[in-house]
Amino acid sequence: MAINNELFWQQLEKEHEKARAYCGRLAGRFDEGDDLYQEAVLRAFSKFEQLRELDAFRPWFYRIINNGYKARFRTGWWRKVMSKSRVSESAERNDDPTAGYEARRRLEYAFQVLSAEDRIIVTMAEIEGW
């Protein structure tokens, strides 16, 4: 695909809000997510000519985000964590907001100890609905 700046920005505009929010969730903090998003946009812009089909822009762009995340937040260890469903079930059984706060705290902890690859999978599947 020949370089076409206008075409790149049109494609990016369709994904901007969701991709930026995804980066914030993936990084765990929106300021780090903004950095991740900006780096992904720059990388995608410089490699836009390599995109073969415009219909593949969304998965191509998310792959760039994911690869950037893995490179930036690479970890070499794995730990067992409490499953999301178990934490959610314990919070849903009770109307007391304390249980919800506790569930959120546990999920945040669990998310921190996930490898970069696993964090990508959880974010895309559970939060983004892919």
N, C-alpha and C positions, 0 to 999 in steps of 0.2 A: 504494500500500500504506500503510495507516495505521501510525502509529508504534506499535511494540510492542517495548519494551525486552527482554523475556524472549525473544522470537523472534530478535531480533538476536544476543543472546549465545549462544543455542543454535546458530545458524548459524555464528557465529565460532568456537565451541568445536570444531566439526568441522574447521576449517581452521587453527586456531591454531598447532600445531607445525610443519606444513609451511610455512605462510606466514612464520612467524618465521625459520625456517631459510633460506627463500628470500631474505628481506630481508638476512640476514647474508651470504649468498653474493653477492648482487647488490651490496651496498655494499662488499664486500671485507673488512670487519671487523665482527665481531659486535656491538660496542658501537654503531657507526654503524647497523648493521642493526636493532638494538633501537629506536633513535630513529626510524628510518624506519617500522618496524612500528607503533610507538605513534602516530605521526602518521597513519598509514593507518587505524588503528582509530578514532581520533577523527573523522577525515574521514568514514569509512564510517558511523559511528554518527549523525553529524549529517545525513547524506544518505540514511539507510536508507529513509525514506518515499518516495524516488524510485525505489527498486527495484520493478520491476513484477512480476517472477516470482521466487519463492523458489528455484526450480531454477537460476536464473542468479546466485546469490549468489557462488559461487566465482570465475567469470570477472570479475564485477563488482568484487569485492574485489581481485583481482590487478590489474585495470586501475587501480584507485585507488592501489595500491602502485607500479605502474609509472609512473603520471603523477607521483606524489610524488617518485619517484626521479629522473625526468627533470628535474623542476623544481629539485630540490635539488642534483643533481650534473651540471647542464647543462654541456656543453662544446661549443665551436664548431669543433672541428677533427677531422680524420680522418688516421690514419696506417696504412700497410700493416703487417700483423703476420704472423708465421709461423702457418700453419694448425694447428689443434689436432691433426688427424690425423697430420701430419708429426712433431710433437713426441712424440705418444703412440707412434707406430711406432718411433721411435728409442729410446725408453725400454723398450719391450717386447722388443726384440731381445736385450737384454743382462740378465743376472741381477745385474750389479753395481748396488748401490743408488745409486751416484753418478749414473748415467744418469737414474734416477727423480727425484733431487733437482734435477738440471739441467733436466729436463722440467718439473718443477713451477715452478722459478724462471722459465723462459721463458713458461710459461702465465700466471703471475702478472703478468709484465711485459706480455704481450700483452693481458691483461684490463684493465690500467690504461690502456692507450692507446685502447681501444675507446670509441666514443661511447656515451652513455647508452642510446640506442635499440638499438644493436648488442649491448651488454652484456645488456640485457633478453632479446633474442632468443637469445643463446648460453646464458644461464642457464636459460631456460625449456625450450629444445629439448634441450640436451646434459646438463644437470644434473638438471632436474626431470622430463624425459621427456614434455613436452607435445607 
